[in-house]
Amino acid sequence: MRANGTSQQSHKDLVKEINALKVQLKKLSSALEDEAHEGVNRAVGAIETRSKQAIDSAIEAAQGFIDEYADGASEMADRLSKKTAQMRDAATGSLVEAIETRPLGTLAALLGLGFLAGYLCRRP
């Protein structure tokens, strides 16, 4: 009988140890799950931070590009404005000179253009 009592005691001890292992495995599983969630949250946070940094960097680069070429475009617009004014003055001078050298020819051309414009505007 003694062997049977020892066997039952070993069996009870084995069941206790298995139950203790189950509890420890559940705790370990829970801890790993929590760690995984924290890791995912850290990864998402890191991705979010990197994304914000990349967007900020792209915005800064675009602003630098705009600033660089805006100044160049402004200078180009000033140069074009001056060139246009020079061409306007030259055309005005040329027109005045042509009128002074051929006043009757200029008058005839203007009358002809006026007649043509009136004729074209009159037709539906």
C-alpha positions as CSV (number, residue, x, y, z in Angstrom):
1,M,0.0,0.0,0.0
2,R,2.8,2.2,0.6
3,A,3.8,2.2,-3.0
4,N,0.3,3.2,-4.0
5,G,0.3,6.1,-1.5
6,T,3.6,7.3,-2.9
7,S,2.3,7.0,-6.4
8,Q,-0.8,9.1,-5.5
9,Q,1.4,11.7,-3.8
10,S,3.7,11.9,-6.9
11,H,0.6,12.2,-9.1
12,K,-0.8,15.0,-7.0
13,D,2.6,16.8,-7.0
14,L,2.8,16.3,-10.8
15,V,-0.7,17.8,-11.2
16,K,0.3,20.8,-9.0
17,E,3.4,21.4,-11.0
18,I,1.5,21.2,-14.3
19,N,-1.1,23.7,-12.9
20,A,1.7,25.9,-11.7
21,L,3.3,25.7,-15.2
22,K,0.0,26.5,-16.8
23,V,-0.3,29.7,-14.6
24,Q,3.3,30.7,-15.5
25,L,2.7,30.1,-19.2
26,K,-0.5,32.2,-19.1
27,K,1.5,35.0,-17.3
28,L,4.3,34.7,-19.9
29,S,1.8,34.7,-22.7
30,S,0.1,37.8,-21.3
31,A,3.5,39.5,-20.8
32,L,4.5,38.7,-24.3
33,E,1.2,40.0,-25.7
34,D,1.6,43.2,-23.7
35,E,5.2,43.6,-24.9
36,A,4.1,43.0,-28.5
37,H,1.4,45.7,-28.1
38,E,4.0,48.1,-26.7
39,G,6.4,47.2,-29.5
40,V,3.7,47.9,-32.1
41,N,2.8,51.2,-30.4
42,R,6.5,52.1,-30.3
43,A,6.9,51.2,-34.0
44,V,3.8,53.2,-35.0
45,G,5.1,56.1,-33.0
46,A,8.5,55.8,-34.6
47,I,6.9,55.6,-38.1
48,E,4.7,58.6,-37.3
49,T,7.7,60.6,-36.1
50,R,9.8,59.7,-39.1
51,S,6.8,60.6,-41.4
52,K,6.4,64.0,-39.8
53,Q,10.2,64.6,-40.1
54,A,10.1,63.6,-43.8
55,I,7.1,65.8,-44.5
56,D,8.7,68.7,-42.6
57,S,11.9,68.2,-44.6
58,A,10.0,68.1,-47.9
59,I,8.1,71.3,-47.0
60,E,11.4,73.0,-46.1
61,A,13.0,71.9,-49.4
62,A,9.9,73.1,-51.4
63,Q,9.9,76.4,-49.5
64,G,13.6,76.8,-50.3
65,F,13.0,76.0,-54.0
66,I,10.1,78.5,-54.1
67,D,12.1,81.2,-52.4
68,E,15.1,80.6,-54.7
69,Y,13.1,80.7,-57.9
70,A,10.6,83.4,-56.7
71,D,13.5,85.8,-56.4
72,G,14.7,84.8,-59.9
73,A,11.2,85.1,-61.3
74,S,10.9,88.5,-59.7
75,E,14.1,89.6,-61.3
76,M,13.1,88.1,-64.6
77,A,9.7,90.0,-64.4
78,D,11.6,93.2,-63.8
79,R,13.9,92.6,-66.8
80,L,10.9,91.8,-69.0
81,S,9.1,94.9,-67.8
82,K,12.0,97.1,-68.7
83,K,12.5,95.4,-72.0
84,T,8.8,95.8,-72.8
85,A,9.0,99.5,-71.9
86,Q,12.0,99.9,-74.2
87,M,10.2,98.1,-77.1
88,R,7.1,100.3,-76.5
89,D,9.2,103.4,-76.6
90,A,11.0,102.3,-79.8
91,A,7.6,101.4,-81.5
92,T,6.2,104.7,-80.5
93,G,9.2,106.5,-81.9
94,S,9.1,104.5,-85.1
95,L,5.3,105.2,-85.5
96,V,5.8,108.9,-85.0
97,E,8.7,108.9,-87.5
98,A,6.6,107.0,-90.1
99,I,3.7,109.5,-89.6
100,E,6.0,112.5,-90.0
101,T,7.7,111.2,-93.1
102,R,4.5,110.0,-94.9
103,P,1.5,111.7,-93.4
104,L,-0.9,111.1,-96.4
105,G,0.1,107.4,-96.6
106,T,-0.5,106.9,-92.9
107,L,-3.9,108.7,-93.2
108,A,-4.9,106.6,-96.2
109,A,-3.9,103.4,-94.3
110,L,-5.9,104.4,-91.2
111,L,-8.9,105.1,-93.3
112,G,-8.6,101.8,-95.1
113,L,-8.3,99.9,-91.8
114,G,-11.2,101.8,-90.3
115,F,-13.4,101.0,-93.4
116,L,-12.3,97.3,-93.3
117,A,-13.1,97.0,-89.5
118,G,-16.5,98.7,-90.0
119,Y,-17.3,96.3,-92.8
120,L,-16.3,93.2,-90.9
121,C,-18.2,94.3,-87.8
122,R,-21.3,95.0,-89.7
123,R,-21.6,91.5,-91.1
124,P,-23.4,89.0,-88.9
